[in-house]
């Protein structure tokens, strides 16, 4: 059965009209927020008052905001890209996985971390690498956990990504510091797995922060690059500023999804930043970041927004980077330079992803190798009926002919 497109024509037209109206409403809301940004650009007393009122009156379960890292640049700063250092070393990692599948012939999962070491201005060819690990149950109890634990696999992948990044930064350390070392991750730095409590970090969060500290000890700068982020931290700050003189302002709505017209920070900085420019530095205001700072103040997560050429990205950096103007300058310059290679995305992250991804053919070849090994041990491979029927149904279509 094919999709009958003619039955969707009216809905497609309605969708287009609705989208046009939504974009018009968004532009009007952004105009108001930009006026607020301009009005309070360097009014630090008002910013402090707004943040204090928000902390006192907002719903702590919802409230997440941004706080200016310092008063060096105004809130509406648009900082042009500096000249990159003559030489630098950049290491990036990314990860992918094959999830456990209870319908497959054999129960396992795979994590593949890919990465690249890039020698900026050095003339040496980049050094790509992969680190695949295969996990399988050794007991029936472990097998039950494998079936239910796909979320755990994602967390393990994340920890292997940053752990591998930290190991590489540590191995690349040395010298007099004249050649900057940047460790970059395609991931937010404020890592807090979904489902965890914000009261205290669990062992996964602690492991993540240990890797951050190892990068710090290596002397490298650390950055997390988030393409098209959906965060609303700066919008929340601007709404709090709007609430200072408004007795009817709904402080409980701060941080609530859809509040403030449903805008995110991209809408603001798309209008503010030209290609290559970044915003001022902000601190992430949230309970998880408070926990980060309590365990290691140097790991408190800060961020700036960046226009790579098309769209807006967020760049997370730990406090130890934010406090070093030279490091911030190098991070901005090197990320901008990396985006020039591909046009609007850092080359090292794209290559790390390329090294990490496990394609369908790789998956099939791995299953073949596993089948061969199992057969050597007298173990027959059997798919579940559901998986077998899927293979037949999706393997190609043939026309039914009556006999």
N, C-alpha and C positions, 0 to 999 in steps of 0.2 A: 504494500500500500504506500503510495507516495503522498506527499503533503499537497493539499489542494489550496494553492496560493490564492485563487480567486475568492475564496471564502474569508480571506484575511485582509483584503484590500481596504475595507472601511476602517478596520481597527488600526491598520498601518497609518492611514491618513489622520485618525484621531490621535495616534501616538505622536506624529510629527507636530500637530497643532499644540498639543499639551507640552511638548518639549520646548517649543518656541516661547510659550507663555512662561514656563518655568525659568528659562534663561533670562528673559526680560526681568522677571521678579528678582532673580539672583543679582543681576547687574545693579538694580536699584538698592538692594541691601548692601552690596559691596561698596557702593558710593557712600552710604552712611557710615560704614565702618572705616573707610579711608579718611573721611572727615574727622572721625574720632582719633584716628592714628596721627593725623596732621596736628590736631589741636593739642594732644598730650605727648607729642614726639619727644620732648625733653623735660616734661614736667614731672620730675621724679617724686616730688611730694605727693602729687595726685596718684601716681602709679602705686606708691607705697600704701596710700590710704585705700585704694581700690582693692589691692591684694589682701589687706588686713580685714576689710569688710567682708570680702568673699570667704576668707577663712572662718570668720565668725558666723556668717549667715547662710552660706551655701550648704547643700546637702553633702556631707563628707563621703557618702557612698557614690556620688556622681561627679563631684568637683575635681576637675583636672585643668590645669592652666599652665601658663608660661610666666616666668619672672625674668626681667632683664638681668643678664649675667653681670653687667657693669654699666657705668654711665659714660663709657668712652664714645659710643655711637648712639644717635637717637633711635627711637623705635622704628622710624621709617627709613632707616639707613639702607642704601643700596650700594654695596662695596664692590668696586670693579676688581676683576681678577688680577692678582699680582704676577710678576714674572716668575716662572718656576725656577727652582735652584738648578745650577748647571748639571749636577748629578744627584741622583736619589735612587733608593731601592724601594720597590713597592711589592708587597706580597698580598695576595687575595685568595680567599677560599670560598667554596660553595659546596653544597651537598645535595644528594638525591637518594632515593631509596626504592626498593621493591618491597612493598608491604606484605606481611603474611597473609595467605589466602587459604581458608579452610576448604575451599573447593578444589585446590590444586592437588597434583599427585603427591607432592611432598611439602612439608611444612618448614618454612624458613623465612628469614628476611635478610635483605642486603642493604648495607649503607655504603655509598661511594662518595668520598670527599675528593673533590677536584680543586686544584689550585694552580697558581702561577707566580713565579718570581720575575719581576720586570725590572730591568736595569736602565733607568731613565738617564739619558745623556752619556751612557757608558760605551755603547757600541756592541755590547754583548747581546746575543740572542736571548729572548725570554726563556725561562725554564719552567715548562708545565709539568704537573705531576698528578697522580691519582693514588688514593689509598682506599681500596675496597675491603670491606670486612663482611664475612658471611656468618650469620647467627642461626642456630638451629637448636631445638629442644633436646635435652639429654634424658628427660624423664617425662612421664605422662602429665605430671603436675606442671612442668614447664610448658608442655604442649598446650595445656588449657590457657596459660597466660599468653602464649603467642597468639591464640585465636582472638583474645579480647584486648590485646595491648597495642593496637596500631598507633594510638596517641603516644604511647611510651617510645615507639620507634621514632616518631618525629622529634621528640625531645632528645633522644640519644643522638640523632643526626645533627641537631643544632649544637649539642655539646661537642661533638666530634669536629664540627666546622670550626668553632672558636678555639678548641683545644689544638687543632692542627695549625691554625693561624698563629697561636701563641708559641707553639714549638718552633715554627719557622722563624718567627721574629727573634726568638731566643738564639737560634742557631746563626742568625744573620747579624747579631749584635757585634759590637767591637768598634775599633777606630776611635777617633777623637770627637766624633759627633758632627764633623763638618759635612758628612754626606747623610742627609736625612733618611730615615727609615720609616715607611708608612705601612701599617697593617690595616687592611680594609676588608669589610665583611658586607655581604649583601643581606643585611639583617639589622634590625634595631638593636641598640646596645642595652636598653632597659628591658632585660629579658625577664618575663614573668609568665610562665606557662598558664594557659587558660585552665580554670578549675582550681587553681591554688588559692590559698588564703592570703590576704594582704597584711595580716597581722605579723607574720614572720616568714622569712624566706625558707623554702624547703631545700633539700640537699642538691637539687638540680640548679637552683638559683645560686647557691653557694659555690657550686662547681663552676658555673659561668663566671662569677666574680673572681674566682681564683685565676681563671684564664686571663681575664682583663688585667689583673695584677701582674701576671707573668709578662704580658706585653709591656706594661709600665716598667717593670724591672729590666727589660731588654733595652730600654732607651728609645723605643719606637713610639711614634704617634699612632693612635688607634682611632678608626672611624667606622661608623656603620652607615651605609648608603641605602636610603629607602626611596624607591622610585614611586611617584604618584601617591604620597602618603595621604591618609584620610583623617589625620589628627586635627583637632580644633582648639589647641592650647592657646594660640595667639588670639583667635576669635573670642575665646572665653575671657581673656584679659581685656580686650577692647569692650566687650559687653559689660564687664565689671566697671570699667571707666565710665561708660554711659550711665551706669546705675548710681554713681556718686551723688548727682544732684536730682535724682528722680525718686520721690518718696513712694511711688507706686511700683518701682522696679521689683521684679520677681527674682530675688536672690536664690531661691530654691531651684530655679530652672538652670542655673549655671552648670554646664557640663552635661545637661540632659540631652539625649539624642534627639535631633530635630529642632532644638531650641535655637533662637537667633536666626530663623529662616533656614535652618539646616545647612548652613555654610561651613566649609572647612577652611583651613589656613591657605590651601592652594589658591582659593578664589582671591585672597588678599595679595599674595605674593606674585601671582601671575600678572597682576596689574602694576606691581611695584618694581619688579626686577627685570632688567634687560639680560639677554644671553651672557652668561659668564659671571654675572653679579651674584652676590650672596647678601643675606640679611645680617643684622646684628646677632650676637649670641644671646640665647635664652637658656634658662634652667627649666627643666621639666618639674612642674609642681604636682606631685602625686604621692600617695602612700608608698608604692613600691620604690620610688626614687629616694624617699626618706630612709627606707630600710637599706638601700644601697649605701647612702651616705653614713649611716650609723655603723655599718660594718667596715667600710673603708671610704673616708671622705673624698679621696682622690678619684673614686669610681662614680661619684655622683654624675648623672648623665645631663649633659647640656646639648644644645643643637643650634643649627642655623639652617635657613632655607636657601636653596641654590637653584639657579636657572641654568640647566646644562645646554640649552639651545632650543628645545621644545618641551613645554611642560615645566613642572616644578618638582624638585627632589628635596628631601630632608637629609641632612648630614648630622648624625649623632657623634659627639665626642665626649670623652670623660673629662672631669674637672681638671685633671693634670694637663690635658691638652689645652683646654679653654684658658687656663691661667698663664700659658706660655704663648705670647703674641707671635713669636717666630714659628711655633708649631702650627698655630691656626693659619697663619699665612701660607705655610708649606702645604697644609692639607687642602686649602682652597685652591692654590696654584696647581698642585699636582692632579687633583680631581678634575679641574677645568682642562688641564692639558690632556688628560686621559680621554675626556669627552670629545676632544678635537679629532681623535683618531677615528672614531666611529660616527661622530656627528652630534650625538646627544646622550651618550651613555658611556660610563667608564670602560675602557677596553679590558682592563684586568679583570673586572667583574664578569664581563661577557665571556672571556676566555675561561675563567674559573667555572662558570656555569657549563660551558661547552665540555670541559673536562669531566665535570661531575655527572652530567645527565646520562642515564641508563636508558637507551632506546629499546624499542620492541625487539629488534634483531638481537641485541645484547641479551635481553631477557630470555628469548627463545634458545640462544646458544648456551646460556647458563643452565637452563632446564635440561637441555640435551646432555651436558656434561654430568649433571646430577643423576639423570636417568642411567647413563652408562656406568657410573660408579655404583649406583644402587643395584644394577643387574649383576655386577661382579660379586656382590654380596648376596645374591639370590633374592632380591627384593623387587617385586613387580610394581610397576608404576600404574596407578589407577586414578583417573579424574572422577569427580562426582558426576552424577547424571546431569545436574544443572550446568556444570562447566562444559561437559561434552556437548550438550544441546546448544549452548551458546556458540561453540565453535562451528557447529553445523549451520546454524541460522545465519551467522555473520560471515561465513566463509565465501559467500557468493549467492546470487539469486538465480533460480531457474524457473522457467514457466511450467506450470502444471499442465499436463496433457492427459485427457481422458483416454482410457483404453477400451 
